[in-house]
Amino acid sequence: MSDESFPPEGEPFSSEGGLFAPEGGWVVRLLDQSGASDDDVVEEIKGFPTLMQANAFCQAYVRDSVERCRVAGATAREVLASWFAFGEDAEVVDAGESGWRSSGELEDFAATPSTEIERDWRSIDPRGDVLVSGHEPDDEEDAADDEDDDDADEHEEHGEPDDGSWPLPGRPS
């Protein structure tokens, strides 16, 4: 047996650019392309359990940012110009060469509009329910949503429409 430690530094099993997350998980840094902030950092999102998830998040986040910069009839070049002026980039902190980079896919993103699933970064965000509508739901809203879901499930179980037309006229309620 050799005196070398396993895993060797920089190999696939180390926390620097490897498969396993550093303590606390991988961190994704969101960068403002507009230069509105001094260091361009908008936010750091912590807790990605795998590098694969952190990379997928970055890709979907940038894809979504490109789509938000796309206007009807814009050429790929115009979409890119808009993204560089107003969009947000994403990178995995301390992932080295194993981290996803937008530069390799930006031209494709600009040339080809994405599907909803390709830009769904929210489903892989380690923070869980991410603020989408401008406010976080409180307990009362959650309870109301649950009650609405229960009503819909009850109607579906009996083959009833959930459009308010049940019971139908002339049928017992």
Backbone as JSON, one array per atom type, in Angstrom:
{
  "sequence": "MSDESFPPEGEPFSSEGGLFAPEGGWVVRLLDQSGASDDDVVEEIKGFPTLMQANAFCQAYVRDSVERCRVAGATAREVLASWFAFGEDAEVVDAGESGWRSSGELEDFAATPSTEIERDWRSIDPRGDVLVSGHEPDDEEDAADDEDDDDADEHEEHGEPDDGSWPLPGRPS",
  "N": [[0.84, -1.18, 0.0], [0.55, 2.22, -0.79], [1.83, 5.44, 0.33], [0.28, 7.45, -0.53], [-2.59, 9.47, -0.37], [-6.08, 8.69, -0.64], [-8.95, 10.03, -1.99], [-6.87, 11.16, -4.72], [-5.81, 14.6, -4.97], [-7.88, 16.76, -6.84], [-8.94, 14.76, -8.38], [-11.77, 12.8, -9.65], [-13.24, 12.2, -7.32], [-12.83, 14.11, -5.43], [-13.64, 17.12, -3.58], [-13.17, 19.36, -5.03], [-14.19, 20.15, -7.93], [-15.1, 17.62, -8.42], [-17.25, 14.69, -8.12], [-18.53, 14.54, -5.62], [-20.15, 16.64, -3.27], [-18.84, 19.58, -1.72], [-18.57, 20.3, 1.81], [-21.72, 21.28, 3.0], [-22.75, 21.5, 0.5], [-22.79, 22.15, -3.1], [-22.3, 25.42, -4.5], [-24.05, 27.82, -6.34], [-23.47, 30.64, -8.26], [-25.13, 33.54, -9.18], [-24.95, 35.86, -11.77], [-25.11, 39.23, -12.71], [-25.54, 40.48, -15.84], [-25.83, 43.07, -16.67], [-24.25, 44.85, -15.33], [-25.13, 46.31, -13.21], [-24.57, 46.0, -10.53], [-21.78, 46.31, -8.26], [-19.97, 44.09, -8.1], [-21.13, 42.34, -9.83], [-22.4, 40.09, -8.82], [-25.44, 38.64, -8.16], [-26.72, 36.83, -6.52], [-26.01, 34.05, -4.34], [-26.58, 30.68, -4.38], [-26.94, 28.12, -2.2], [-26.27, 24.67, -1.3], [-26.56, 22.57, -3.2], [-26.77, 19.19, -3.77], [-25.32, 17.58, -5.55], [-22.83, 17.87, -8.12], [-23.8, 17.54, -10.64], [-26.5, 18.33, -10.37], [-26.15, 21.02, -9.69], [-24.88, 21.97, -12.02], [-26.94, 21.45, -13.9], [-28.9, 23.17, -12.93], [-27.65, 25.68, -13.39], [-27.53, 25.68, -16.2], [-30.3, 25.56, -16.89], [-31.16, 27.92, -15.65], [-29.75, 29.96, -16.99], [-30.71, 29.48, -19.51], [-33.39, 30.16, -19.16], [-33.06, 32.87, -18.59], [-32.08, 33.81, -21.04], [-34.34, 33.38, -22.6], [-36.11, 35.2, -21.42], [-35.04, 37.48, -22.38], [-35.6, 37.42, -25.02], [-37.38, 38.74, -27.75], [-40.27, 38.89, -29.84], [-39.59, 38.09, -33.19], [-36.9, 38.73, -33.06], [-33.48, 38.37, -34.03], [-30.97, 35.79, -33.59], [-28.57, 37.03, -32.95], [-29.48, 39.5, -31.96], [-30.89, 38.63, -29.72], [-28.79, 37.6, -28.18], [-27.33, 40.0, -27.77], [-29.16, 41.41, -26.24], [-29.27, 39.71, -24.0], [-26.63, 39.93, -23.01], [-26.77, 42.54, -22.22], [-28.89, 42.67, -20.38], [-29.39, 40.21, -19.16], [-28.88, 37.29, -16.96], [-26.16, 35.42, -15.81], [-24.86, 32.19, -14.79], [-22.87, 30.28, -12.53], [-21.01, 27.5, -11.21], [-19.58, 27.6, -8.13], [-16.19, 27.1, -7.4], [-15.96, 24.76, -8.94], [-14.25, 24.33, -10.97], [-12.97, 23.02, -14.02], [-15.0, 21.2, -14.27], [-17.38, 22.44, -13.89], [-20.38, 23.82, -15.29], [-20.43, 25.97, -18.11], [-21.7, 28.9, -19.51], [-20.77, 29.98, -21.88], [-20.26, 28.0, -23.77], [-22.73, 27.3, -24.79], [-24.36, 29.48, -25.33], [-24.76, 30.64, -27.93], [-26.3, 28.67, -29.19], [-28.53, 28.67, -27.49], [-29.53, 31.24, -27.98], [-30.17, 31.03, -30.69], [-32.13, 29.07, -30.82], [-35.29, 28.86, -29.57], [-36.27, 27.87, -26.29], [-37.84, 25.04, -24.61], [-40.41, 24.82, -22.09], [-39.59, 22.99, -20.11], [-36.84, 22.91, -20.46], [-36.07, 25.3, -19.42], [-36.76, 25.23, -16.77], [-35.65, 25.91, -13.98], [-36.54, 26.11, -11.41], [-37.56, 23.69, -10.46], [-35.34, 22.24, -9.74], [-34.07, 23.67, -7.85], [-32.4, 23.93, -4.82], [-33.52, 25.29, -2.72], [-36.15, 24.77, -2.55], [-39.58, 25.63, -2.72], [-39.57, 28.32, -4.69], [-39.65, 31.82, -4.71], [-41.91, 33.01, -6.9], [-44.16, 34.43, -7.7], [-43.86, 36.9, -6.6], [-44.36, 37.01, -3.94], [-44.08, 35.12, -0.93], [-45.98, 32.2, -0.22], [-48.25, 32.18, 2.52], [-49.23, 30.44, 5.57], [-52.05, 30.43, 5.6], [-52.72, 30.73, 2.88], [-51.6, 28.38, 1.88], [-53.23, 26.48, 3.16], [-55.72, 27.09, 2.04], [-55.18, 26.48, -0.63], [-54.76, 23.73, -0.38], [-57.33, 22.89, 0.4], [-58.77, 23.53, -1.93], [-57.54, 21.75, -3.7], [-58.33, 19.32, -2.53], [-61.11, 19.4, -2.97], [-61.17, 19.29, -5.77], [-60.01, 16.77, -6.19], [-61.98, 15.15, -5.02], [-64.16, 15.52, -6.76], [-63.06, 14.47, -9.13], [-62.73, 11.78, -8.43], [-65.32, 10.76, -8.58], [-65.94, 11.04, -11.2], [-66.96, 13.46, -11.88], [-67.4, 16.67, -13.39], [-65.14, 19.37, -12.75], [-65.95, 22.0, -12.92], [-67.84, 23.55, -11.77], [-70.34, 22.94, -12.68], [-71.61, 20.78, -11.65], [-74.0, 19.62, -9.34], [-75.75, 18.51, -12.27], [-78.48, 20.2, -13.91], [-81.71, 18.97, -13.12], [-80.79, 16.65, -12.04], [-80.28, 14.8, -9.03], [-78.88, 16.45, -6.17]],
  "CA": [[0.0, 0.0, 0.0], [1.37, 3.42, -0.89], [1.57, 6.51, 1.31], [-0.59, 8.44, -1.16], [-3.96, 9.46, 0.16], [-7.14, 8.51, -1.63], [-8.68, 10.22, -3.4], [-5.85, 12.19, -5.03], [-6.3, 15.96, -5.16], [-8.32, 17.09, -8.18], [-9.53, 13.6, -9.05], [-13.23, 12.87, -9.68], [-13.9, 12.01, -6.03], [-12.51, 15.19, -4.51], [-14.68, 18.16, -3.55], [-12.82, 20.42, -5.97], [-14.45, 19.78, -9.31], [-15.46, 16.22, -8.53], [-18.63, 14.26, -8.02], [-19.12, 14.76, -4.3], [-20.27, 18.05, -2.89], [-18.11, 20.04, -0.54], [-19.44, 20.42, 2.99], [-22.76, 22.29, 2.8], [-23.25, 21.42, -0.88], [-22.24, 23.04, -4.13], [-22.86, 26.77, -4.51], [-24.19, 28.44, -7.66], [-23.43, 32.1, -8.21], [-25.85, 34.2, -10.26], [-24.22, 37.06, -12.15], [-25.86, 40.22, -13.45], [-24.82, 40.87, -17.05], [-26.01, 44.49, -16.96], [-23.27, 45.66, -14.63], [-25.85, 47.17, -12.27], [-23.96, 45.9, -9.21], [-20.33, 46.5, -8.3], [-19.23, 42.85, -8.38], [-21.97, 41.57, -10.75], [-23.04, 38.96, -8.16], [-26.82, 38.89, -7.78], [-27.08, 35.94, -5.43], [-25.37, 32.75, -4.28], [-27.54, 29.67, -3.95], [-26.17, 27.05, -1.57], [-26.92, 23.42, -0.93], [-26.77, 21.59, -4.26], [-26.16, 17.95, -3.28], [-24.39, 17.01, -6.54], [-22.35, 18.78, -9.16], [-24.72, 17.38, -11.77], [-27.67, 19.17, -10.12], [-25.71, 22.41, -9.76], [-24.69, 22.26, -13.44], [-28.26, 21.48, -14.55], [-29.53, 24.41, -12.49], [-27.02, 26.78, -14.13], [-27.96, 25.61, -17.59], [-31.71, 25.95, -16.98], [-31.3, 29.31, -15.23], [-29.28, 30.81, -18.09], [-31.66, 29.27, -20.62], [-34.55, 30.98, -18.83], [-32.65, 34.27, -18.71], [-32.02, 34.11, -22.47], [-35.72, 33.46, -23.09], [-36.71, 36.44, -20.95], [-34.47, 38.56, -23.2], [-36.04, 37.22, -26.41], [-38.61, 39.41, -28.18], [-40.77, 38.35, -31.1], [-38.93, 38.53, -34.4], [-35.48, 39.05, -32.87], [-32.5, 37.42, -34.54], [-30.12, 35.21, -32.55], [-27.6, 38.06, -32.57], [-30.19, 40.49, -31.13], [-31.18, 37.98, -28.44], [-27.52, 37.6, -27.43], [-27.02, 41.37, -27.36], [-30.08, 41.72, -25.15], [-28.86, 38.94, -22.82], [-25.41, 40.54, -22.47], [-27.13, 43.83, -21.63], [-29.9, 42.59, -19.32], [-29.57, 38.85, -18.64], [-28.12, 36.8, -15.81], [-25.36, 34.23, -16.03], [-24.77, 31.35, -13.59], [-21.68, 29.45, -12.48], [-20.85, 26.71, -10.0], [-18.4, 28.09, -7.43], [-15.13, 26.13, -7.1], [-16.12, 23.5, -9.67], [-13.17, 24.21, -11.95], [-13.34, 22.61, -15.37], [-16.2, 20.34, -14.22], [-18.56, 23.3, -13.8], [-21.01, 24.22, -16.55], [-20.14, 27.34, -18.55], [-22.67, 29.37, -20.5], [-20.12, 30.36, -23.15], [-20.32, 26.9, -24.72], [-24.08, 27.05, -25.3], [-25.11, 30.72, -25.53], [-25.19, 30.84, -29.32], [-27.41, 27.74, -29.44], [-29.69, 29.17, -26.73], [-30.07, 32.41, -28.67], [-30.68, 30.64, -31.99], [-33.25, 28.13, -30.72], [-36.12, 29.06, -28.38], [-36.31, 26.68, -25.43], [-39.11, 24.55, -24.1], [-40.61, 25.14, -20.67], [-38.81, 22.08, -19.28], [-35.42, 23.27, -20.57], [-35.79, 26.5, -18.62], [-37.37, 25.05, -15.45], [-34.65, 25.85, -12.92], [-37.21, 26.07, -10.11], [-37.77, 22.31, -10.0], [-34.09, 21.68, -9.22], [-33.52, 24.63, -6.9], [-32.37, 23.29, -3.5], [-34.27, 26.07, -1.72], [-37.55, 24.34, -2.54], [-40.51, 26.56, -3.37], [-38.88, 29.58, -4.92], [-40.5, 32.97, -4.92], [-42.17, 33.18, -8.32], [-45.22, 35.4, -7.93], [-43.58, 38.16, -5.94], [-44.51, 36.86, -2.5], [-44.08, 33.74, -0.49], [-47.29, 31.85, 0.33], [-48.27, 32.0, 3.97], [-49.94, 29.24, 5.98], [-53.46, 30.51, 5.2], [-52.79, 30.46, 1.45], [-51.33, 26.96, 1.71], [-54.41, 25.74, 3.6], [-56.76, 27.32, 1.04], [-54.79, 25.7, -1.8], [-54.99, 22.32, -0.05], [-58.77, 22.65, 0.36], [-59.15, 23.53, -3.34], [-57.05, 20.49, -4.26], [-59.18, 18.25, -2.02], [-62.39, 19.48, -3.68], [-60.95, 18.81, -7.14], [-59.8, 15.32, -6.11], [-63.26, 14.51, -4.72], [-64.94, 15.52, -8.0], [-62.43, 13.56, -10.07], [-62.99, 10.41, -8.0], [-66.67, 10.36, -8.98], [-66.13, 11.31, -12.62], [-67.72, 14.69, -12.01], [-66.59, 17.8, -13.87], [-64.75, 20.3, -11.7], [-66.13, 23.33, -13.48], [-68.94, 24.21, -11.11], [-71.61, 22.57, -13.28], [-72.14, 19.6, -10.96], [-74.81, 18.65, -10.08], [-76.41, 18.99, -13.47], [-79.91, 20.46, -13.71], [-82.56, 17.81, -13.25], [-80.19, 15.51, -11.34], [-80.23, 15.06, -7.59], [-77.61, 17.0, -5.71]],
  "C": [[0.89, 1.24, 0.0], [0.98, 4.43, 0.18], [0.62, 7.57, 0.76], [-1.99, 8.33, -0.58], [-4.95, 9.25, -0.98], [-8.32, 9.32, -1.18], [-7.61, 11.27, -3.63], [-6.51, 13.54, -5.27], [-6.68, 16.2, -6.61], [-8.91, 15.93, -8.95], [-11.05, 13.65, -8.92], [-13.91, 12.72, -8.33], [-13.56, 13.1, -5.02], [-13.62, 16.24, -4.54], [-14.38, 19.29, -4.52], [-13.01, 19.93, -7.39], [-14.86, 18.33, -9.49], [-16.93, 15.95, -8.34], [-19.28, 14.62, -6.7], [-19.09, 16.23, -3.92], [-19.36, 18.38, -1.72], [-19.09, 20.16, 0.63], [-20.44, 21.56, 2.78], [-23.33, 22.29, 1.39], [-22.56, 22.38, -1.82], [-22.98, 24.38, -4.08], [-22.9, 27.27, -5.95], [-24.25, 29.95, -7.47], [-24.16, 32.65, -9.43], [-25.2, 35.55, -10.51], [-25.08, 37.96, -13.04], [-25.03, 40.69, -14.64], [-24.88, 42.38, -17.3], [-24.97, 45.38, -16.3], [-23.9, 46.59, -13.61], [-25.26, 47.1, -10.86], [-22.45, 45.96, -9.35], [-19.58, 45.23, -8.69], [-19.99, 41.91, -9.31], [-22.66, 40.37, -10.11], [-24.43, 39.37, -7.7], [-27.14, 38.1, -6.52], [-26.21, 34.7, -5.49], [-26.37, 31.78, -3.68], [-26.75, 28.47, -3.45], [-26.99, 25.77, -1.44], [-27.21, 22.44, -2.05], [-26.05, 20.3, -3.86], [-25.17, 17.32, -4.26], [-23.97, 18.09, -7.53], [-23.27, 18.72, -10.37], [-25.95, 18.27, -11.58], [-27.3, 20.65, -10.22], [-25.5, 22.83, -11.22], [-26.02, 22.37, -14.18], [-29.01, 22.75, -14.18], [-28.98, 25.59, -13.28], [-27.51, 26.82, -15.56], [-29.4, 26.07, -17.75], [-31.91, 27.42, -16.64], [-30.88, 30.26, -16.36], [-30.23, 30.68, -19.28], [-32.9, 30.14, -20.41], [-34.23, 32.47, -19.0], [-32.59, 34.69, -20.18], [-33.44, 34.27, -23.02], [-36.42, 34.74, -22.63], [-36.19, 37.64, -21.72], [-34.92, 38.48, -24.65], [-37.33, 38.01, -26.66], [-39.0, 38.84, -29.54], [-40.03, 38.95, -32.29], [-37.45, 38.84, -34.27], [-34.6, 37.96, -33.46], [-31.7, 36.87, -33.36], [-29.11, 36.25, -32.04], [-28.24, 39.11, -31.65], [-30.53, 39.91, -29.76], [-29.92, 37.96, -27.58], [-27.17, 39.0, -26.93], [-27.9, 41.78, -26.18], [-29.67, 40.98, -23.87], [-27.6, 39.54, -22.19], [-25.7, 41.88, -21.81], [-28.01, 43.68, -20.4], [-30.0, 41.24, -18.62], [-28.74, 38.54, -17.41], [-27.42, 35.51, -16.19], [-25.32, 33.44, -14.72], [-23.51, 30.5, -13.68], [-21.64, 28.68, -11.17], [-19.53, 27.14, -9.37], [-17.46, 26.92, -7.13], [-15.3, 24.78, -7.79], [-15.04, 23.31, -10.73], [-13.71, 23.86, -13.33], [-14.59, 21.74, -15.4], [-17.49, 21.15, -14.16], [-19.06, 23.71, -15.17], [-20.66, 25.67, -16.84], [-21.13, 27.74, -19.64], [-22.04, 29.62, -21.86], [-20.2, 29.25, -24.2], [-21.68, 26.69, -25.36], [-24.89, 28.31, -25.63], [-25.61, 30.91, -26.96], [-26.35, 29.92, -29.66], [-28.68, 28.21, -28.72], [-30.35, 30.33, -27.46], [-30.72, 32.03, -30.0], [-31.95, 29.8, -31.92], [-34.05, 28.4, -29.45], [-36.25, 27.75, -27.59], [-37.74, 26.27, -25.1], [-39.22, 24.94, -22.63], [-39.73, 24.27, -19.78], [-37.32, 22.43, -19.32], [-35.07, 24.49, -19.71], [-36.36, 26.42, -17.2], [-36.31, 24.84, -14.37], [-35.29, 25.71, -11.54], [-37.36, 24.65, -9.56], [-36.5, 21.68, -9.45], [-33.38, 22.63, -8.26], [-33.55, 24.01, -5.5], [-33.12, 24.06, -2.42], [-35.73, 25.66, -1.66], [-38.41, 25.31, -3.29], [-39.86, 27.92, -3.47], [-39.91, 30.66, -5.21], [-40.7, 33.2, -6.42], [-43.15, 34.32, -8.54], [-44.98, 36.74, -7.25], [-43.81, 38.12, -4.44], [-44.5, 35.39, -2.15], [-45.45, 33.41, 0.09], [-47.2, 31.7, 1.84], [-49.1, 30.77, 4.29], [-51.4, 29.25, 5.55], [-53.63, 30.2, 3.72], [-52.57, 28.99, 1.18], [-52.56, 26.13, 2.06], [-55.53, 25.89, 2.57], [-56.45, 26.52, -0.23], [-55.06, 24.22, -1.58], [-56.47, 21.99, -0.12], [-59.26, 22.61, -1.08], [-58.74, 22.22, -4.0], [-57.92, 19.32, -3.82], [-60.52, 18.22, -2.74], [-62.24, 18.92, -5.09], [-60.77, 17.3, -7.15], [-61.11, 14.6, -5.89], [-64.13, 14.43, -5.97], [-64.38, 14.51, -8.99], [-62.72, 12.1, -9.73], [-64.33, 9.91, -8.52], [-66.97, 10.64, -10.45], [-66.92, 12.58, -12.88], [-66.84, 15.79, -12.58], [-66.3, 18.74, -12.7], [-64.88, 21.74, -12.19], [-67.31, 24.07, -12.87], [-70.3, 23.81, -11.67], [-72.24, 21.36, -12.61], [-72.89, 20.05, -9.72], [-75.49, 19.3, -11.27], [-77.88, 19.25, -13.19], [-80.73, 19.19, -13.96], [-82.01, 16.57, -12.59], [-80.18, 15.83, -9.85], [-78.87, 15.59, -7.16], [-77.03, 16.18, -4.59]]
}
